[in-house]
């Protein structure tokens, strides 16, 4: 593992952690959208899982960034934990590299955390995401950055300052206070290389007594499953395997109402049982 730091010393409000494993063009789009649409003082923390397409070399050129280069694929959970260890911001953002953020995205999500201390994690709406955060059946046919921005403006105006409780938040974009990591730890690395680590993190957040919130007026475009596709990995195979690990960990069978019953059963948060060390 090698760490390259391009950050200037300044008061940081937000640490944005992005994992990469090839997919350079997606990553460039994501970074450009962050640079164009983010008003907060932030640092970028990149965790590269052994890319072969020049991604790691490009990331080292990005201003206000730190790049962790892994010589092996640590997966989503492992990479996130590496980023969380060095994050300096008051607020933490986990963001997929195949996303495009839109105007006001971070300001709106952080505002929910500022106004309600009981919220543990805030997530956006998106076109490819868990059902609870999905924009459909709203028609969405954006194919260019201009069309994405136009849709986001119209959508955000229509549902301005609205949000709602969720049972889980997708790992495509999670925003939370640094204190949450002190409270529940990081991501469970048994869910390698990806799938269900975000659901597990959401459940542990709720067991700790914090709510999950969707900022309805924040739209983030998600290309979806690009890391699996680019690296020619079987997404369904990993999904099925990690689902089995998830059900075994929490001793449930996968019924629709089991998550709510599980959380009630597991409360209060037990550091020995529920905390995941970074």
Secondary structure as a PSIPRED ss2 file (coil, helix, strand):
# PSIPRED VFORMAT (PSIPRED V4.0)

   1 X C   1.000  0.000  0.000
   2 X E   0.000  0.000  1.000
   3 X E   0.000  0.000  1.000
   4 X E   0.000  0.000  1.000
   5 X E   0.000  0.000  1.000
   6 X C   1.000  0.000  0.000
   7 X C   1.000  0.000  0.000
   8 X C   1.000  0.000  0.000
   9 X C   1.000  0.000  0.000
  10 X C   1.000  0.000  0.000
  11 X C   1.000  0.000  0.000
  12 X C   1.000  0.000  0.000
  13 X C   1.000  0.000  0.000
  14 X E   0.000  0.000  1.000
  15 X E   0.000  0.000  1.000
  16 X E   0.000  0.000  1.000
  17 X E   0.000  0.000  1.000
  18 X E   0.000  0.000  1.000
  19 X E   0.000  0.000  1.000
  20 X E   0.000  0.000  1.000
  21 X C   1.000  0.000  0.000
  22 X C   1.000  0.000  0.000
  23 X C   1.000  0.000  0.000
  24 X H   0.000  1.000  0.000
  25 X H   0.000  1.000  0.000
  26 X H   0.000  1.000  0.000
  27 X H   0.000  1.000  0.000
  28 X H   0.000  1.000  0.000
  29 X H   0.000  1.000  0.000
  30 X H   0.000  1.000  0.000
  31 X H   0.000  1.000  0.000
  32 X H   0.000  1.000  0.000
  33 X H   0.000  1.000  0.000
  34 X H   0.000  1.000  0.000
  35 X H   0.000  1.000  0.000
  36 X H   0.000  1.000  0.000
  37 X H   0.000  1.000  0.000
  38 X C   1.000  0.000  0.000
  39 X C   1.000  0.000  0.000
  40 X C   1.000  0.000  0.000
  41 X C   1.000  0.000  0.000
  42 X E   0.000  0.000  1.000
  43 X E   0.000  0.000  1.000
  44 X E   0.000  0.000  1.000
  45 X E   0.000  0.000  1.000
  46 X E   0.000  0.000  1.000
  47 X E   0.000  0.000  1.000
  48 X E   0.000  0.000  1.000
  49 X E   0.000  0.000  1.000
  50 X C   1.000  0.000  0.000
  51 X C   1.000  0.000  0.000
  52 X C   1.000  0.000  0.000
  53 X C   1.000  0.000  0.000
  54 X C   1.000  0.000  0.000
  55 X H   0.000  1.000  0.000
  56 X H   0.000  1.000  0.000
  57 X H   0.000  1.000  0.000
  58 X H   0.000  1.000  0.000
  59 X H   0.000  1.000  0.000
  60 X C   1.000  0.000  0.000
  61 X C   1.000  0.000  0.000
  62 X C   1.000  0.000  0.000
  63 X C   1.000  0.000  0.000
  64 X C   1.000  0.000  0.000
  65 X E   0.000  0.000  1.000
  66 X E   0.000  0.000  1.000
  67 X E   0.000  0.000  1.000
  68 X E   0.000  0.000  1.000
  69 X E   0.000  0.000  1.000
  70 X E   0.000  0.000  1.000
  71 X C   1.000  0.000  0.000
  72 X C   1.000  0.000  0.000
  73 X C   1.000  0.000  0.000
  74 X C   1.000  0.000  0.000
  75 X H   0.000  1.000  0.000
  76 X H   0.000  1.000  0.000
  77 X H   0.000  1.000  0.000
  78 X H   0.000  1.000  0.000
  79 X H   0.000  1.000  0.000
  80 X H   0.000  1.000  0.000
  81 X H   0.000  1.000  0.000
  82 X H   0.000  1.000  0.000
  83 X H   0.000  1.000  0.000
  84 X H   0.000  1.000  0.000
  85 X H   0.000  1.000  0.000
  86 X H   0.000  1.000  0.000
  87 X C   1.000  0.000  0.000
  88 X C   1.000  0.000  0.000
  89 X C   1.000  0.000  0.000
  90 X C   1.000  0.000  0.000
  91 X E   0.000  0.000  1.000
  92 X E   0.000  0.000  1.000
  93 X E   0.000  0.000  1.000
  94 X E   0.000  0.000  1.000
  95 X E   0.000  0.000  1.000
  96 X C   1.000  0.000  0.000
  97 X C   1.000  0.000  0.000
  98 X C   1.000  0.000  0.000
  99 X E   0.000  0.000  1.000
 100 X E   0.000  0.000  1.000
 101 X C   1.000  0.000  0.000
 102 X C   1.000  0.000  0.000
 103 X C   1.000  0.000  0.000
 104 X C   1.000  0.000  0.000
 105 X H   0.000  1.000  0.000
 106 X H   0.000  1.000  0.000
 107 X H   0.000  1.000  0.000
 108 X H   0.000  1.000  0.000
 109 X H   0.000  1.000  0.000
 110 X H   0.000  1.000  0.000
 111 X H   0.000  1.000  0.000
 112 X H   0.000  1.000  0.000
 113 X H   0.000  1.000  0.000
 114 X H   0.000  1.000  0.000
 115 X H   0.000  1.000  0.000
 116 X C   1.000  0.000  0.000
 117 X C   1.000  0.000  0.000
 118 X C   1.000  0.000  0.000
 119 X E   0.000  0.000  1.000
 120 X E   0.000  0.000  1.000
 121 X E   0.000  0.000  1.000
 122 X E   0.000  0.000  1.000
 123 X E   0.000  0.000  1.000
 124 X E   0.000  0.000  1.000
 125 X E   0.000  0.000  1.000
 126 X E   0.000  0.000  1.000
 127 X C   1.000  0.000  0.000
 128 X C   1.000  0.000  0.000
 129 X C   1.000  0.000  0.000
 130 X C   1.000  0.000  0.000
 131 X H   0.000  1.000  0.000
 132 X H   0.000  1.000  0.000
 133 X H   0.000  1.000  0.000
 134 X E   0.000  0.000  1.000
 135 X C   1.000  0.000  0.000
 136 X C   1.000  0.000  0.000
 137 X C   1.000  0.000  0.000
 138 X C   1.000  0.000  0.000
 139 X C   1.000  0.000  0.000
 140 X C   1.000  0.000  0.000
 141 X C   1.000  0.000  0.000
 142 X C   1.000  0.000  0.000
 143 X C   1.000  0.000  0.000
 144 X C   1.000  0.000  0.000
 145 X H   0.000  1.000  0.000
 146 X H   0.000  1.000  0.000
 147 X H   0.000  1.000  0.000
 148 X H   0.000  1.000  0.000
 149 X H   0.000  1.000  0.000
 150 X H   0.000  1.000  0.000
 151 X H   0.000  1.000  0.000
 152 X H   0.000  1.000  0.000
 153 X H   0.000  1.000  0.000
 154 X H   0.000  1.000  0.000
 155 X H   0.000  1.000  0.000
 156 X H   0.000  1.000  0.000
 157 X H   0.000  1.000  0.000
 158 X H   0.000  1.000  0.000
 159 X C   1.000  0.000  0.000
 160 X C   1.000  0.000  0.000
 161 X C   1.000  0.000  0.000
 162 X C   1.000  0.000  0.000
 163 X E   0.000  0.000  1.000
 164 X E   0.000  0.000  1.000
 165 X E   0.000  0.000  1.000
 166 X C   1.000  0.000  0.000
 167 X C   1.000  0.000  0.000
 168 X C   1.000  0.000  0.000
 169 X C   1.000  0.000  0.000
 170 X C   1.000  0.000  0.000
 171 X C   1.000  0.000  0.000
 172 X C   1.000  0.000  0.000
 173 X E   0.000  0.000  1.000
 174 X E   0.000  0.000  1.000
 175 X E   0.000  0.000  1.000
 176 X E   0.000  0.000  1.000
 177 X E   0.000  0.000  1.000
 178 X C   1.000  0.000  0.000
 179 X H   0.000  1.000  0.000
 180 X H   0.000  1.000  0.000
 181 X H   0.000  1.000  0.000
 182 X H   0.000  1.000  0.000
 183 X H   0.000  1.000  0.000
 184 X H   0.000  1.000  0.000
 185 X E   0.000  0.000  1.000
 186 X C   1.000  0.000  0.000
 187 X C   1.000  0.000  0.000
 188 X C   1.000  0.000  0.000
 189 X C   1.000  0.000  0.000
 190 X C   1.000  0.000  0.000
 191 X C   1.000  0.000  0.000
 192 X C   1.000  0.000  0.000
 193 X C   1.000  0.000  0.000
 194 X C   1.000  0.000  0.000
 195 X C   1.000  0.000  0.000
 196 X C   1.000  0.000  0.000
 197 X H   0.000  1.000  0.000
 198 X H   0.000  1.000  0.000
 199 X H   0.000  1.000  0.000
 200 X H   0.000  1.000  0.000
 201 X H   0.000  1.000  0.000
 202 X H   0.000  1.000  0.000
 203 X H   0.000  1.000  0.000
 204 X H   0.000  1.000  0.000
 205 X H   0.000  1.000  0.000
 206 X H   0.000  1.000  0.000
 207 X H   0.000  1.000  0.000
 208 X C   1.000  0.000  0.000
 209 X C   1.000  0.000  0.000
 210 X C   1.000  0.000  0.000
 211 X E   0.000  0.000  1.000
 212 X E   0.000  0.000  1.000
 213 X E   0.000  0.000  1.000
 214 X E   0.000  0.000  1.000
 215 X E   0.000  0.000  1.000
 216 X E   0.000  0.000  1.000
 217 X E   0.000  0.000  1.000
 218 X E   0.000  0.000  1.000
 219 X E   0.000  0.000  1.000
 220 X E   0.000  0.000  1.000
 221 X E   0.000  0.000  1.000
 222 X E   0.000  0.000  1.000
 223 X C   1.000  0.000  0.000
 224 X C   1.000  0.000  0.000
 225 X C   1.000  0.000  0.000
 226 X H   0.000  1.000  0.000
 227 X H   0.000  1.000  0.000
 228 X H   0.000  1.000  0.000
 229 X H   0.000  1.000  0.000
 230 X H   0.000  1.000  0.000
 231 X C   1.000  0.000  0.000
 232 X C   1.000  0.000  0.000
 233 X C   1.000  0.000  0.000
 234 X C   1.000  0.000  0.000
 235 X H   0.000  1.000  0.000
 236 X H   0.000  1.000  0.000
 237 X H   0.000  1.000  0.000
 238 X H   0.000  1.000  0.000
 239 X H   0.000  1.000  0.000
 240 X H   0.000  1.000  0.000
 241 X H   0.000  1.000  0.000
 242 X H   0.000  1.000  0.000
 243 X H   0.000  1.000  0.000
 244 X H   0.000  1.000  0.000
 245 X H   0.000  1.000  0.000
 246 X H   0.000  1.000  0.000
 247 X H   0.000  1.000  0.000
 248 X H   0.000  1.000  0.000
 249 X H   0.000  1.000  0.000
 250 X H   0.000  1.000  0.000
 251 X C   1.000  0.000  0.000
 252 X C   1.000  0.000  0.000
 253 X C   1.000  0.000  0.000
 254 X C   1.000  0.000  0.000
 255 X C   1.000  0.000  0.000
 256 X C   1.000  0.000  0.000
 257 X C   1.000  0.000  0.000
 258 X H   0.000  1.000  0.000
 259 X H   0.000  1.000  0.000
 260 X H   0.000  1.000  0.000
 261 X H   0.000  1.000  0.000
 262 X H   0.000  1.000  0.000
 263 X H   0.000  1.000  0.000
 264 X H   0.000  1.000  0.000
 265 X H   0.000  1.000  0.000
 266 X H   0.000  1.000  0.000
 267 X C   1.000  0.000  0.000
 268 X C   1.000  0.000  0.000
 269 X C   1.000  0.000  0.000
 270 X C   1.000  0.000  0.000
 271 X H   0.000  1.000  0.000
 272 X H   0.000  1.000  0.000
 273 X H   0.000  1.000  0.000
 274 X H   0.000  1.000  0.000
 275 X C   1.000  0.000  0.000
 276 X E   0.000  0.000  1.000
 277 X C   1.000  0.000  0.000
 278 X C   1.000  0.000  0.000
